[in-house]
Amino acid sequence: MVRPESRWLFSSYREPLATRDSVKCRRLIESPWYQERWGDRFQLAGDQNQKNRFENSATGYRVVVPMSSGTGERGDYVICDDPHSVDQAESDAERRAAVEWWNGSMSTRLNDFSTGHKVVIQQRLHEDDLTGDLLAKGGYELLCLPAEFEPERRCSTSIGWTDPREEFGQLLWPEKVTKADLESLKVTLGSYRFSGQYQQRPSPAGGGMLKKYWWKYWQPKGVNLGPVMIKLPDGKVEQRMPVTLPDRFDIVVQSWDMSFKDTKHADFVAGLVLGAVGADRFVLDTEHARMDLPETLMAVRRMSARWPNAQMKLVEDKANGPAVIQSLRHEIGGFVEVKPEGGKVSRDAAAAPLLESGNWYLPHPRLFEWVASFIAELGAFPSGAFDDWVDAWSQAAKRLMYVQPKKQHQSYTSRTFRPAKRPG
């Protein structure tokens, strides 16, 4: 149905891009092909026919709205094509600015909220980009078309459309972008940018710097929890058997990443207990929640009570870390202030080889429900919404690199591990 009276607002992170598309639309309307078919319905207005704004004889219009300014315009269709550039998506401030602009300005410009339409078109470059924010809040429908088909992410919409592809890796538009083209782009762009721009996910399916399928798993002595099903990058599934948790460790440590404040948008406090024996490293326990300073103190006390042999407690020298050490130093021993060297990416790059070599073990997922979230957060780094577990793990991983095997090992704990309840 043709609605020449409809009014459209268009934006992009760069105004010239929105102007470019506006010019293309105007040229299409003025083309002989279009005029032969619909020229009797309306004509473009002669007194308002510019690149950034053109109107028609039925009072409809298309207007370019800069993201750098507010707007007094209203429309029946409010559209943003690429709210972030690739570089902007890497900046917390730039991402937040785009999210605030859309939520606080552009999305409010509908003529009629009951019949109007809001559309965001973009590459998925970060979990906290505009699309990520809108999906978290709800009220939007997702149309996701990865260049290479992933069956578990098959997209279906409320109007009855479903991605018709069936085979893993099947191409979206092979006549336009071939398999060879995509393989070349994977090399040129790297795994993160290819994943965001062509697969519509903020991080690669198998994880980015810290691959999800690199982890191995442990289970308590005398317990048989069965294999862990691991999805590999080629779509195949591997059954990975857990090892038995050692009776002794060369060293057991706590590692903490503290937050600045306790709000619904604040980072989490993340505490880990990790054990090392020989070349192998085991993640044993965690405290992970949004906490204020008193709650953080209680979390450290709980962890220390559960793991009295974790004598070294690594705490990053930022946020609430110094306050926690000052408050507990004379109550609980073993605090070591860690001053980060280099950026987060470089720290995790240094820790990644031991994980890749197969020397890091997590609890069997049936033991603790947090294991899946832990893997997801580390796999999404550095494009994930949170990196608290990442920071706690990487600072401990760096310290444990230099642990030498001992003849006298530490007993890990007298704690009893029980499988977590299955969902449902």
C-alpha positions as CSV (number, residue, x, y, z in Angstrom):
1,M,0.0,0.0,0.0
2,V,1.4,3.4,-1.0
3,R,1.3,6.0,1.7
4,P,2.7,9.2,0.2
5,E,1.6,11.2,3.2
6,S,4.0,9.3,5.5
7,R,6.9,11.2,7.2
8,W,10.3,9.8,7.7
9,L,13.3,10.8,9.9
10,F,16.7,9.3,9.1
11,S,20.0,9.4,11.1
12,S,23.5,7.9,11.1
13,Y,26.6,8.4,13.2
14,R,27.9,10.5,10.3
15,E,25.4,12.9,8.8
16,P,26.9,12.6,5.2
17,L,25.9,8.9,5.2
18,A,22.3,9.8,6.0
19,T,22.5,12.5,3.3
20,R,23.9,10.0,0.8
21,D,21.0,7.6,1.3
22,S,18.5,10.5,1.1
23,V,19.9,11.5,-2.3
24,K,19.6,7.9,-3.5
25,C,16.0,7.8,-2.4
26,R,15.2,11.1,-4.2
27,R,16.8,10.0,-7.4
28,L,14.8,6.8,-7.3
29,I,11.5,8.7,-6.9
30,E,12.5,11.0,-9.8
31,S,13.6,8.2,-12.1
32,P,11.5,7.3,-15.2
33,W,11.0,3.8,-13.8
34,Y,9.4,5.0,-10.6
35,Q,7.4,7.8,-12.3
36,E,5.9,5.4,-14.8
37,R,4.5,3.3,-12.0
38,W,3.6,5.7,-9.2
39,G,4.0,9.2,-10.7
40,D,0.2,9.7,-10.6
41,R,0.1,9.3,-6.8
42,F,2.3,12.2,-5.9
43,Q,5.1,14.5,-7.0
44,L,8.1,16.0,-5.1
45,A,7.5,19.6,-4.0
46,G,9.3,22.1,-6.0
47,D,9.9,24.5,-3.2
48,Q,11.3,21.9,-0.7
49,N,13.5,19.5,-2.6
50,Q,16.9,19.4,-1.0
51,K,19.4,16.7,-0.2
52,N,18.7,16.7,3.6
53,R,15.0,17.4,3.3
54,F,12.5,16.8,0.5
55,E,8.7,16.9,0.7
56,N,5.9,15.8,-1.7
57,S,2.5,17.0,-2.8
58,A,0.8,14.7,-0.2
59,T,2.6,16.4,2.8
60,G,4.9,13.5,3.2
61,Y,8.6,14.1,3.7
62,R,12.1,12.6,4.3
63,V,14.4,14.5,6.7
64,V,18.0,13.9,7.7
65,V,18.4,14.4,11.5
66,P,22.0,14.9,12.7
67,M,22.9,12.8,15.8
68,S,24.9,15.7,17.0
69,S,21.9,17.8,17.7
70,G,18.3,17.6,18.9
71,T,15.4,17.6,16.6
72,G,12.1,19.5,16.4
73,E,10.9,17.2,13.6
74,R,8.4,14.4,14.0
75,G,7.8,11.4,11.8
76,D,5.8,8.2,11.3
77,Y,9.0,6.3,10.8
78,V,12.1,7.1,12.9
79,I,15.2,5.3,11.6
80,C,18.9,5.2,12.5
81,D,21.3,3.4,10.2
82,D,24.6,2.7,12.0
83,P,24.5,4.6,15.3
84,H,28.1,3.7,16.0
85,S,31.2,3.5,13.8
86,V,33.6,0.6,14.4
87,D,35.9,2.8,16.4
88,Q,33.1,4.5,18.4
89,A,31.8,1.1,19.5
90,E,35.1,0.5,21.3
91,S,34.6,3.6,23.5
92,D,32.3,3.4,26.5
93,A,31.5,7.1,26.3
94,E,30.7,7.0,22.6
95,R,28.4,4.0,22.9
96,R,26.6,5.6,25.8
97,A,26.2,8.9,23.9
98,A,24.5,7.1,21.0
99,V,22.3,5.1,23.4
100,E,21.3,8.2,25.3
101,W,20.6,10.1,22.1
102,W,18.3,7.4,20.7
103,N,16.4,6.8,24.0
104,G,16.2,10.4,25.1
105,S,15.7,12.2,21.8
106,M,15.2,10.4,18.5
107,S,12.9,7.6,19.6
108,T,10.5,10.2,21.1
109,R,9.8,11.9,17.8
110,L,7.0,9.7,16.6
111,N,3.8,11.4,15.5
112,D,1.7,8.6,16.9
113,F,3.3,6.2,19.4
114,S,0.6,3.6,18.8
115,T,1.1,3.4,15.0
116,G,4.6,4.8,14.5
117,H,7.7,2.7,13.7
118,K,11.2,2.9,15.1
119,V,14.0,1.1,13.3
120,V,17.7,0.6,14.1
121,I,20.0,-0.9,11.5
122,Q,23.6,-1.7,12.6
123,Q,26.5,-4.1,12.8
124,R,26.8,-5.7,16.3
125,L,30.1,-4.4,17.5
126,H,29.7,-4.6,21.3
127,E,27.2,-6.2,23.7
128,D,26.4,-2.7,25.1
129,D,25.9,-1.1,21.6
130,L,22.5,0.5,20.9
131,T,21.0,-2.8,19.7
132,G,22.2,-4.5,22.8
133,D,20.5,-1.9,24.9
134,L,17.2,-2.1,23.1
135,L,17.1,-5.9,23.2
136,A,17.8,-5.8,26.9
137,K,14.9,-3.3,27.5
138,G,12.5,-5.1,25.2
139,G,9.8,-3.7,22.9
140,Y,11.8,-4.2,19.7
141,E,11.9,-7.2,17.3
142,L,15.2,-8.5,16.1
143,L,15.9,-9.3,12.5
144,C,19.3,-11.0,12.4
145,L,20.9,-12.3,9.2
146,P,24.4,-13.6,9.7
147,A,26.5,-14.1,6.5
148,E,27.2,-17.7,7.5
149,F,24.2,-19.6,8.9
150,E,24.3,-20.7,12.6
151,P,21.3,-23.1,13.2
152,E,21.1,-22.3,16.9
153,R,20.6,-18.6,16.0
154,R,17.9,-19.1,13.4
155,C,15.9,-15.9,13.1
156,S,12.1,-15.9,13.0
157,T,9.9,-12.8,13.1
158,S,6.3,-12.1,14.2
159,I,5.1,-11.5,10.7
160,G,5.9,-15.2,9.9
161,W,9.3,-14.9,8.2
162,T,12.0,-17.5,9.1
163,D,15.5,-17.8,7.8
164,P,15.2,-20.5,5.2
165,R,18.8,-21.8,5.5
166,E,19.3,-25.3,6.9
167,E,23.1,-26.1,6.8
168,F,25.7,-24.8,9.2
169,G,27.8,-22.2,7.4
170,Q,25.3,-21.8,4.5
171,L,25.8,-18.3,3.0
172,L,23.3,-15.5,3.1
173,W,23.9,-14.1,-0.4
174,P,26.4,-16.3,-2.2
175,E,26.0,-14.5,-5.5
176,K,27.1,-11.3,-3.8
177,V,29.6,-12.5,-1.2
178,T,31.2,-15.9,-1.9
179,K,32.7,-18.3,0.6
180,A,36.1,-17.3,-0.7
181,D,35.2,-13.6,0.0
182,L,34.2,-14.4,3.5
183,E,37.4,-16.4,4.2
184,S,39.5,-13.4,3.0
185,L,37.5,-11.0,5.2
186,K,38.1,-13.2,8.2
187,V,41.8,-12.7,7.7
188,T,41.5,-9.0,6.9
189,L,39.1,-8.0,9.6
190,G,40.1,-10.4,12.3
191,S,37.7,-12.5,14.3
192,Y,36.1,-9.7,16.3
193,R,35.3,-7.4,13.5
194,F,34.2,-10.2,11.2
195,S,31.9,-11.5,13.9
196,G,30.3,-8.1,14.4
197,Q,30.1,-7.0,10.8
198,Y,29.1,-10.3,9.1
199,Q,27.8,-12.6,11.8
200,Q,25.9,-10.0,13.8
201,R,27.3,-11.0,17.2
202,P,29.6,-8.8,19.3
203,S,32.2,-11.6,19.7
204,P,33.1,-14.7,17.8
205,A,30.8,-17.7,18.4
206,G,33.6,-19.7,20.0
207,G,34.9,-16.7,22.0
208,G,37.4,-14.1,21.1
209,M,40.8,-13.8,22.8
210,L,39.7,-16.4,25.4
211,K,38.0,-19.1,23.4
212,K,35.1,-20.9,25.1
213,Y,36.2,-24.3,23.9
214,W,39.7,-24.0,25.4
215,W,38.4,-24.7,28.9
216,K,38.6,-28.1,30.5
217,Y,36.6,-29.3,33.5
218,W,37.0,-30.9,36.9
219,Q,34.7,-32.9,39.2
220,P,35.1,-33.9,42.8
221,K,36.7,-37.3,43.7
222,G,34.2,-40.1,43.7
223,V,31.6,-38.2,41.6
224,N,30.7,-39.1,38.0
225,L,29.0,-36.1,36.3
226,G,29.5,-37.3,32.8
227,P,31.1,-35.5,29.8
228,V,30.7,-31.8,29.1
229,M,29.4,-31.1,25.6
230,I,31.7,-28.6,23.9
231,K,30.7,-26.9,20.6
232,L,33.7,-26.4,18.4
233,P,34.2,-23.6,15.8
234,D,33.2,-25.9,12.9
235,G,29.8,-26.6,14.5
236,K,30.8,-30.1,15.7
237,V,30.2,-31.1,19.3
238,E,32.9,-32.8,21.4
239,Q,32.3,-34.8,24.6
240,R,34.9,-33.6,27.0
241,M,35.4,-35.7,30.1
242,P,36.2,-33.9,33.4
243,V,39.3,-34.7,35.4
244,T,39.2,-35.5,39.1
245,L,40.0,-32.5,41.3
246,P,43.4,-32.9,42.9
247,D,43.7,-33.6,46.6
248,R,46.6,-31.1,47.0
249,F,47.7,-27.9,45.3
250,D,51.0,-26.1,45.1
251,I,49.2,-22.9,46.0
252,V,45.6,-21.6,46.5
253,V,44.9,-17.9,46.0
254,Q,42.0,-15.5,46.0
255,S,41.7,-12.8,43.3
256,W,39.4,-9.9,43.5
257,D,38.1,-7.2,41.2
258,M,36.2,-4.6,43.1
259,S,33.5,-2.1,41.9
260,F,33.2,1.6,42.5
261,K,29.6,1.6,43.6
262,D,26.4,-0.4,44.0
263,T,23.9,0.6,41.4
264,K,21.9,-1.4,38.8
265,H,24.3,-0.2,36.1
266,A,27.5,-0.6,38.1
267,D,30.1,-3.3,37.4
268,F,30.1,-6.4,39.5
269,V,32.4,-7.4,42.4
270,A,34.1,-10.6,41.3
271,G,36.2,-12.8,43.6
272,L,37.7,-16.1,42.5
273,V,39.5,-18.9,44.3
274,L,42.1,-20.6,42.1
275,G,44.5,-23.5,42.7
276,A,47.7,-24.5,41.0
277,V,49.3,-27.9,40.8
278,G,52.2,-28.4,38.4
279,A,51.2,-26.7,35.1
280,D,47.5,-27.1,35.7
281,R,45.2,-24.3,37.1
282,F,41.8,-24.8,38.6
283,V,39.0,-22.3,39.2
284,L,37.4,-23.5,42.4
285,D,34.9,-20.9,43.6
286,T,33.5,-17.4,43.1
287,E,31.7,-14.5,44.7
288,H,30.0,-12.4,42.0
289,A,27.3,-9.7,42.5
290,R,26.8,-6.0,42.6
291,M,27.8,-4.9,46.1
292,D,28.5,-1.8,48.1
293,L,31.5,-1.6,50.4
294,P,30.0,-3.3,53.4
295,E,28.6,-6.2,51.2
296,T,32.1,-6.5,49.6
297,L,33.7,-6.9,53.0
298,M,31.2,-9.6,53.9
299,A,31.9,-11.4,50.6
300,V,35.7,-11.4,51.3
301,R,35.0,-12.8,54.8
302,R,32.8,-15.5,53.4
303,M,35.3,-16.5,50.8
304,S,38.1,-16.5,53.4
305,A,36.1,-18.7,55.7
306,R,35.4,-21.2,53.0
307,W,39.0,-21.3,51.8
308,P,41.2,-20.7,54.8
309,N,44.2,-22.1,52.9
310,A,44.0,-19.4,50.2
311,Q,46.5,-17.4,52.0
312,M,47.3,-14.9,49.2
313,K,44.5,-12.6,48.4
314,L,45.1,-10.5,45.2
315,V,43.2,-7.2,45.1
316,E,43.5,-4.7,42.3
317,D,44.6,-1.3,43.5
318,K,41.5,0.6,42.3
319,A,37.8,1.2,43.1
320,N,36.9,-0.2,46.5
321,G,40.1,-2.4,46.6
322,P,42.2,-0.2,48.9
323,A,39.3,0.5,51.2
324,V,38.7,-3.3,51.5
325,I,42.3,-4.0,52.3
326,Q,42.4,-1.2,54.9
327,S,39.3,-2.5,56.6
328,L,40.3,-6.1,56.7
329,R,44.1,-6.1,56.9
330,H,44.1,-6.7,60.7
331,E,41.3,-9.2,60.6
332,I,42.3,-11.4,57.6
333,G,45.9,-11.8,56.4
334,G,47.4,-12.2,53.0
335,F,46.2,-9.2,51.1
336,V,48.4,-8.2,48.1
337,E,47.7,-5.0,46.2
338,V,48.0,-5.5,42.5
339,K,48.9,-2.5,40.4
340,P,47.7,-3.3,36.8
341,E,50.4,-3.0,34.1
342,G,49.3,-2.2,30.5
343,G,45.7,-2.3,29.4
344,K,43.1,-5.1,29.9
345,V,43.6,-6.5,26.4
346,S,47.4,-6.9,26.9
347,R,46.9,-8.5,30.3
348,D,44.5,-11.1,29.0
349,A,46.7,-11.7,25.9
350,A,49.5,-12.6,28.2
351,A,47.3,-15.1,30.1
352,A,45.7,-16.6,27.1
353,P,48.4,-19.1,26.0
354,L,48.1,-21.3,29.1
355,L,44.3,-21.4,28.6
356,E,44.8,-22.3,25.0
357,S,47.3,-25.1,25.9
358,G,44.6,-26.9,27.9
359,N,45.9,-26.3,31.4
360,W,42.9,-24.4,32.8
361,Y,40.0,-26.2,34.5
362,L,36.6,-25.0,35.5
363,P,34.0,-26.9,37.7
364,H,31.8,-29.2,35.8
365,P,28.8,-27.0,34.8
366,R,26.4,-29.3,36.8
367,L,28.3,-28.3,40.0
368,F,27.7,-24.5,39.7
369,E,25.2,-22.5,37.6
370,W,27.7,-19.6,37.4
371,V,30.1,-21.6,35.2
372,A,28.2,-20.9,32.0
373,S,28.1,-17.1,32.7
374,F,31.8,-17.1,33.5
375,I,32.7,-18.8,30.2
376,A,30.4,-16.3,28.3
377,E,32.0,-13.3,29.9
378,L,35.5,-14.3,29.3
379,G,34.6,-15.4,25.7
380,A,33.0,-12.1,25.0
381,F,36.0,-10.0,26.1
382,P,36.9,-7.3,25.0
383,S,33.5,-6.7,23.4
384,G,31.4,-7.9,26.4
385,A,29.2,-5.8,28.6
386,F,31.2,-6.8,31.7
387,D,34.8,-7.8,32.5
388,D,34.9,-8.2,36.2
389,W,35.5,-12.0,36.1
390,V,38.0,-11.3,33.3
391,D,40.0,-8.9,35.5
392,A,39.9,-11.2,38.5
393,W,41.0,-14.2,36.4
394,S,43.7,-12.5,34.5
395,Q,45.5,-11.0,37.5
396,A,45.5,-14.4,39.2
397,A,46.6,-16.1,36.0
398,K,49.5,-13.8,35.7
399,R,50.6,-14.5,39.3
400,L,50.2,-18.2,38.9
401,M,52.4,-18.3,35.8
402,Y,55.4,-18.3,38.1
403,V,54.3,-20.9,40.6
404,Q,56.8,-23.7,40.9
405,P,55.8,-27.3,41.9
406,K,56.3,-28.0,45.6
407,K,57.1,-31.3,47.3
408,Q,54.6,-30.4,50.1
409,H,51.3,-29.5,48.6
410,Q,48.4,-27.6,50.3
411,S,45.2,-29.4,50.9
412,Y,42.6,-27.6,48.9
413,T,39.7,-27.6,51.3
414,S,37.4,-29.8,53.4
415,R,34.4,-28.3,51.5
416,T,31.9,-30.8,49.9
417,F,30.9,-30.2,46.3
418,R,27.4,-31.1,45.2
419,P,26.0,-31.0,41.7
420,A,23.7,-27.9,41.1
421,K,20.1,-28.6,40.5
422,R,19.2,-29.1,36.9
423,P,17.1,-26.2,35.4
424,G,13.4,-27.0,35.4
